[in-house]
Amino acid sequence: MALRSGKRHARRRKPRSFVRLFLDLALAVAILAALAFVAGHERFGTAETRSGMPQVVDGDSLTLGGARLRLIGIDAPELGQSCVGPRGDYACGREARNALAELIGGRPVTCEAWRRDRYDRLLASCKAGGVDLNRAMVERGWAIAYGNHDDAERSARDAGRGLWAGSFERPQDWRRIHGGMAEVSHDGLSAIGDWLRSLFQGKMSGQETDGGETG
């Protein structure tokens, strides 16, 4: 009788283990969902603000005060990329760079960034003379939405502006084919990854500094 009773107790533990596993999984999913929500609505850390006369690298990148900045939420053709327009092939990467330079118009820019990407570039929102450069590049059709400004992309596509006047490879596809820098969309999940990477790198840097001072 004691043996049978023990078996009954053993059988009863299995449902509890399954329930516990299910609850752990549900909790993990809830935490990830919360992190994604926070990443989409909040900014990690303290903003870095840069102002001055920039050097336009391409349609979504600037150099400002010695810092490399990547315009967040958009993706422009790479400098060496070609597209097809109403009159045939053209250097859309250079056209995108010219469009960004035209928007800046020789004025100083002010950029704010809350995170860095895997290449240590500041992911920034930039303005020149009150013009939101990130959004304006998408509205004019010389960049596509890359985590933000989807409505501006729809407007440019429907009106056939810029890249949308013809056909083109999405910049991330062009980079993959031609061996360019691998980038992920600047959405909430990538924000978490960038934040965790910078946190880890900061800790590692701090450990190395401590070691150097004591060694």
N, C-alpha and C positions, 0 to 999 in steps of 0.2 A: 504493500500500500504506500509506503514511504517513497519507493522508487517511482511509482506511477504519479504520485503527487509532485515529485521533482520534475518529471517530464512535462506535467501540465504547466508548471511555472516556467519551464524553459520555452514552451510553445508561446506563452503569453508575452515573453520579452520581445519577440521578433516584431510584432506590430508596433511596439513602442519605439524600437530602433528605427523602423521605417519612418514613423512619424517624425522622429527627431531629425533624421536625414532630410526629410522634406522641408521641415521648418528651417534647417540650416541653409538649404538651397534657396528657399524663399527669402530669407534674410539677406543672403548674398546678392540676389537679384535686386532686392529693394535698395540696398546700399549703392549698387552700381547705378540704378535708375536715379537715385537722389544725387549722386555725384554728377551724372550727366545733366540733370536739371540745373544744379548749381553752376556747373561750368558754362551752361548756356545763358545764365542770367546774372552771374556774378563774375568778378574779375579777381584773380588770385594775386596777392602781393600788393606792393605799392607801385604806382605808375612811374615810369621813367619818361620824362618830358625832354624832347630835343627840339631846338629851334635854330634856324639859320638858313643859309643859302645851300641848297642841296646839289648833289651831282646825280643826274638821272642815269641809272644803270640800264634799266629796261622798263617795260610797261608796268611792272609792279614792284620795282626795287629802287631804293635810293641809298646814297651814302651821305651822311650828315654828321658833321663834327667828328669824323673818323669812325663812326658807327655804321654798320650795315643794317638797313631797315627793309623789311618785306611788308608791303601793304597787306593788311590782314583782311580775310574774307573775300579776296578776289584772286584771279589767276589770269595773267596776260600771256600772249604768245612769247616764246623764248626768242632771244635776239636773232638767232640764226634760222628761225622758223619761217616757212613760206606758206601762203594760203592761196585760194583761188577766188578771184573777184570777178566782177562783170567784164573786165578786160583781160582776164587770164591770170596767170600766176603773179604774185607780188610779195614783197618782203614784209609780211604782216608783223613780224617781231619788231622791225625797225619803225614801222608805222605806229605801233603801240607805244614805243618809247617816245616818238615824236608827239603823240597825243598827250602823254603825261607831261612832257616838257611844255607843251602849249598851255595845258591847264594851269601849270605853275606860273607861267608867264614871267619868269625872271624875278618872282617875288620870293621872300623868305617863307619857309614852311614851318609849321609847328606840328610835331608828332607826339602822340602818347602811346605807350606800350606797357602792357601788363605781363607779357610773357616772351620767351624766346623759343625758337624752333630748334630742331636737332642740329642745325648748322650754326647755332649761337647768334642768329639774326634776330633783332627785335621785330616782333610782329606788331605793327603799328597802324594806328588810324591817323591820317595826316590831313592837314588843311593848308590852303594857301589863299590869302585874301578872303577868308570865309567860305571858300569852296571845299567841300568834302571830296578829296581826291579819290579815295577808295570808291565811293559810290558813283562819282562822275565818270570814272573810267568804265564802269559797267553800263551806266546809262548811255554813254556814247558808243557802246558796242566794241570797245577795244580791250575789254577784259570780260571774263565770265564770272558768275557767282561761284564762290569757293568756300561756302560756309556762311555766307551772308549776301544780302542784296539780291535775292531771287526775284523780287518784283521788278527791280531795275533791269535784270536780264530779260525778263519776259517783255518788258516795254521795248528794249532795244531789238530783240528778236522779231517782235511783231512789226516794228517800223523798218526793219532791214538796215539798221545802222551799223557802221563799222564792219566787224568780222561777219555779221549776219547778212551783209549784202551779197555774200557768196558762200563758199563752203570752206571748212577748216577742220583740222584735227584739234581736239581739246588739248591744251598744253600738257596736261599730265600724261596723255597718251603719246604725244610727241616726245616727251622726255623719256618715257619708258622705251620707246623704239630706238631713240638716238643716244641713249646712255646719259641722259641729263640727271640732274639732282632729283632724287626721289622725295616727293612731298605728299603729305596727306591733307585732305580738306581741313580748313580751320574751323571745325565744328566743336561741339561740346566735349566729345570724347577725346579729340586730339588735345584740347585744352588741359584735360586731366593728365594726359601723357606728358605734355610739355612741362606742366607744373611738377609732376613727380620726378621727371628727369632733372629739372633744375634744382629741386630739393636734394636729390641724391648727389648731384655733382657738387652742390654747395657744401654738403657734409664731407664729401671726399676731399674737396679742396681745403676745407678747414682742417681735416686730419693731416693732410700733407704739410700744411703750413705749420701746425703744431710740431710735427715731426722734425721739420727743418729747424725750428727755433730751439728745440731741446737737443737735437743731434749735433 
